[in-house]
Amino acid sequence: MIKSYLESILFRDFVLKEIKYTHNNSEKRRLEKEIDKLLGSRGLVLGKTFYKVIKLLNLDIDNVCFNLFPKESSSPLNLFPESNNKINNFISTYIGDLKLLSEASGIEYNRLTKLFNGEYKNAYPEDVNGIAIAFNLLPSQLFEYFYGDGERPIIGLLSKSAEG
C-alpha cells in the first residue's frame, strides 16, 4: 500500500481550526505567521515540523495523529512470537525484519530502508505514527524521542497514560 503524506496546506488548515476558539484574533494571526514560517514552501509536512507546530500550539500529539492519519494504514507487530522453539522466540524479538515493519507501519519498504540507513534524513509524521503503532507505542512517545527531549521508549511497554 502506498501511503499518501500530509500536505502542508491541509495540516495548516487543520491546526488553525484546532485553535479557532482558544485564541483571540491577534494571537491567531501571530500563530498563523509562525506556522507559515515553520511550514515554509514545502508541499509535504516533515515529522520535525509537525512536532514543532503541535508543540507551538500546545496540542495533544496523540489526539492529532488519531484525527489526521488513517487507522488502517498501520497495525501492531507481533513482538513476542510464540512457538515451540523458545530460543527463536526470545531472539526474534530483538532482530526485527524491516519488511515486517514496513507492512505493519504502512511505510513503503524502500523508504523505510532509506530512513533506517540514514539515506533519508527526514521522516514524515505518518512514518513516525506508523512506527509507533507497529511497536505499540503512543505517537507522542516517538515524536518526543525523535524531535524533543523525550526518553527512548521501551518497546512493549506503554506509558502510564496509555495503559488506561
LUMTI-408419 format. One record per residue (C-alpha): residue number from 1; residue in three letters; x, y, z. Coordinates in nm, 3 decimals. Example, Ala and Ser with C-alpha at 12.3 -4.5 7.8 and 13.67 -1.06 7.14 Angstrom:
<1, "ALA", <1.230, -0.450, 0.780>>
<2, "SER", <1.367, -0.106, 0.714>>
***
This chain:
<1, "MET", <0.000, 0.000, 0.000>>
<2, "ILE", <0.141, 0.339, -0.096>>
<3, "LYS", <0.087, 0.590, 0.178>>
<4, "SER", <-0.019, 0.944, 0.096>>
<5, "TYR", <0.161, 1.201, 0.304>>
<6, "LEU", <0.026, 1.506, 0.482>>
<7, "GLU", <0.021, 1.815, 0.266>>
<8, "SER", <0.130, 2.140, 0.429>>
<9, "ILE", <-0.186, 2.328, 0.331>>
<10, "LEU", <-0.413, 2.060, 0.481>>
<11, "PHE", <-0.210, 2.048, 0.801>>
<12, "ARG", <-0.214, 2.428, 0.827>>
<13, "ASP", <-0.593, 2.435, 0.787>>
<14, "PHE", <-0.635, 2.155, 1.043>>
<15, "VAL", <-0.427, 2.322, 1.316>>
<16, "LEU", <-0.582, 2.664, 1.257>>
<17, "LYS", <-0.926, 2.509, 1.306>>
<18, "GLU", <-0.799, 2.349, 1.627>>
<19, "ILE", <-0.712, 2.691, 1.776>>
<20, "LYS", <-1.012, 2.875, 1.633>>
<21, "TYR", <-1.191, 2.909, 1.968>>
<22, "THR", <-0.895, 2.906, 2.205>>
<23, "HIS", <-0.711, 3.220, 2.097>>
<24, "ASN", <-0.808, 3.579, 2.025>>
<25, "ASN", <-0.770, 3.723, 1.673>>
<26, "SER", <-0.432, 3.891, 1.724>>
<27, "GLU", <-0.289, 3.575, 1.882>>
<28, "LYS", <-0.430, 3.365, 1.597>>
<29, "ARG", <-0.264, 3.594, 1.341>>
<30, "ARG", <0.069, 3.570, 1.525>>
<31, "LEU", <0.047, 3.190, 1.541>>
<32, "GLU", <-0.058, 3.171, 1.177>>
<33, "LYS", <0.258, 3.361, 1.078>>
<34, "GLU", <0.474, 3.131, 1.291>>
<35, "ILE", <0.308, 2.823, 1.143>>
<36, "ASP", <0.361, 2.955, 0.788>>
<37, "LYS", <0.727, 3.020, 0.870>>
<38, "LEU", <0.773, 2.668, 1.009>>
<39, "LEU", <0.597, 2.502, 0.714>>
<40, "GLY", <0.785, 2.712, 0.459>>
<41, "SER", <0.729, 2.631, 0.095>>
<42, "ARG", <0.743, 2.252, 0.126>>
<43, "GLY", <0.448, 2.067, -0.019>>
<44, "LEU", <0.460, 1.794, 0.246>>
<45, "VAL", <0.497, 1.823, 0.622>>
<46, "LEU", <0.813, 1.676, 0.777>>
<47, "GLY", <0.798, 1.498, 1.112>>
<48, "LYS", <1.011, 1.761, 1.285>>
<49, "THR", <0.795, 2.045, 1.152>>
<50, "PHE", <0.480, 1.859, 1.256>>
<51, "TYR", <0.622, 1.823, 1.607>>
<52, "LYS", <0.723, 2.192, 1.630>>
<53, "VAL", <0.380, 2.315, 1.518>>
<54, "ILE", <0.196, 2.083, 1.758>>
<55, "LYS", <0.420, 2.197, 2.046>>
<56, "LEU", <0.381, 2.564, 1.948>>
<57, "LEU", <0.004, 2.531, 1.967>>
<58, "ASN", <0.016, 2.311, 2.278>>
<59, "LEU", <-0.196, 2.044, 2.110>>
<60, "ASP", <-0.208, 1.678, 2.207>>
<61, "ILE", <0.015, 1.487, 1.962>>
<62, "ASP", <-0.169, 1.158, 2.010>>
<63, "ASN", <-0.508, 1.319, 1.950>>
<64, "VAL", <-0.384, 1.499, 1.638>>
<65, "CYS", <-0.235, 1.176, 1.498>>
<66, "PHE", <-0.556, 0.989, 1.576>>
<67, "ASN", <-0.758, 1.251, 1.386>>
<68, "LEU", <-0.525, 1.306, 1.092>>
<69, "PHE", <-0.389, 0.966, 0.999>>
<70, "PRO", <-0.589, 0.668, 0.872>>
<71, "LYS", <-0.604, 0.392, 1.132>>
<72, "GLU", <-0.598, 0.112, 0.876>>
<73, "SER", <-0.260, 0.218, 0.733>>
<74, "SER", <-0.069, 0.068, 1.030>>
<75, "SER", <-0.102, -0.228, 1.264>>
<76, "PRO", <0.084, -0.365, 1.566>>
<77, "LEU", <0.370, -0.608, 1.512>>
<78, "ASN", <0.374, -0.939, 1.692>>
<79, "LEU", <0.675, -0.851, 1.908>>
<80, "PHE", <0.666, -1.168, 2.112>>
<81, "PRO", <0.616, -1.465, 1.878>>
<82, "GLU", <0.524, -1.797, 2.030>>
<83, "SER", <0.646, -2.130, 1.900>>
<84, "ASN", <0.792, -2.445, 2.049>>
<85, "ASN", <1.142, -2.301, 1.995>>
<86, "LYS", <1.198, -2.073, 2.295>>
<87, "ILE", <1.542, -1.965, 2.172>>
<88, "ASN", <1.383, -1.843, 1.848>>
<89, "ASN", <1.101, -1.677, 2.044>>
<90, "PHE", <1.350, -1.486, 2.257>>
<91, "ILE", <1.597, -1.382, 1.987>>
<92, "SER", <1.347, -1.294, 1.715>>
<93, "THR", <1.205, -1.024, 1.942>>
<94, "TYR", <1.533, -0.833, 1.908>>
<95, "ILE", <1.622, -0.889, 1.543>>
<96, "GLY", <1.326, -0.746, 1.360>>
<97, "ASP", <1.264, -0.773, 0.989>>
<98, "LEU", <1.229, -0.443, 0.802>>
<99, "LYS", <0.978, -0.600, 0.563>>
<100, "LEU", <0.752, -0.689, 0.856>>
<101, "LEU", <0.796, -0.340, 0.998>>
<102, "SER", <0.720, -0.191, 0.657>>
<103, "GLU", <0.394, -0.383, 0.638>>
<104, "ALA", <0.294, -0.305, 0.996>>
<105, "SER", <0.385, 0.065, 0.982>>
<106, "GLY", <0.246, 0.126, 0.634>>
<107, "ILE", <0.578, 0.273, 0.520>>
<108, "GLU", <0.693, 0.167, 0.175>>
<109, "TYR", <0.982, -0.079, 0.216>>
<110, "ASN", <1.231, 0.125, 0.008>>
<111, "ARG", <1.153, 0.440, 0.204>>
<112, "LEU", <1.185, 0.260, 0.538>>
<113, "THR", <1.520, 0.110, 0.433>>
<114, "LYS", <1.648, 0.455, 0.336>>
<115, "LEU", <1.529, 0.604, 0.665>>
<116, "PHE", <1.687, 0.314, 0.855>>
<117, "ASN", <2.021, 0.350, 0.672>>
<118, "GLY", <2.025, 0.729, 0.711>>
<119, "GLU", <1.998, 0.791, 0.337>>
<120, "TYR", <1.677, 0.984, 0.408>>
<121, "LYS", <1.725, 1.228, 0.693>>
<122, "ASN", <1.362, 1.331, 0.739>>
<123, "ALA", <1.068, 1.117, 0.836>>
<124, "TYR", <0.714, 1.227, 0.766>>
<125, "PRO", <0.468, 1.243, 1.055>>
<126, "GLU", <0.283, 0.943, 0.909>>
<127, "ASP", <0.611, 0.747, 0.925>>
<128, "VAL", <0.656, 0.826, 1.294>>
<129, "ASN", <0.291, 0.748, 1.366>>
<130, "GLY", <0.310, 0.419, 1.175>>
<131, "ILE", <0.624, 0.307, 1.359>>
<132, "ALA", <0.463, 0.397, 1.691>>
<133, "ILE", <0.156, 0.189, 1.610>>
<134, "ALA", <0.371, -0.102, 1.488>>
<135, "PHE", <0.562, -0.108, 1.816>>
<136, "ASN", <0.252, -0.045, 2.031>>
<137, "LEU", <0.372, 0.297, 2.143>>
<138, "LEU", <0.192, 0.628, 2.162>>
<139, "PRO", <0.287, 0.857, 1.873>>
<140, "SER", <0.382, 1.122, 2.128>>
<141, "GLN", <0.648, 0.890, 2.271>>
<142, "LEU", <0.830, 0.870, 1.939>>
<143, "PHE", <0.780, 1.236, 1.844>>
<144, "GLU", <0.921, 1.342, 2.182>>
<145, "TYR", <1.214, 1.100, 2.144>>
<146, "PHE", <1.295, 1.188, 1.781>>
<147, "TYR", <1.239, 1.564, 1.794>>
<148, "GLY", <1.207, 1.671, 2.157>>
<149, "ASP", <1.389, 1.578, 2.473>>
<150, "GLY", <1.189, 1.263, 2.544>>
<151, "GLU", <1.349, 0.942, 2.661>>
<152, "ARG", <1.392, 0.647, 2.429>>
<153, "PRO", <1.070, 0.444, 2.461>>
<154, "ILE", <1.090, 0.084, 2.573>>
<155, "ILE", <0.916, -0.129, 2.314>>
<156, "GLY", <0.647, -0.349, 2.460>>
<157, "LEU", <0.571, -0.112, 2.749>>
<158, "LEU", <0.309, 0.158, 2.718>>
<159, "SER", <0.330, 0.478, 2.915>>
<160, "LYS", <0.105, 0.504, 3.220>>
<161, "SER", <-0.141, 0.726, 3.030>>
<162, "ALA", <-0.181, 0.467, 2.751>>
<163, "GLU", <-0.248, 0.177, 2.984>>
<164, "GLY", <-0.580, 0.320, 3.098>>
***
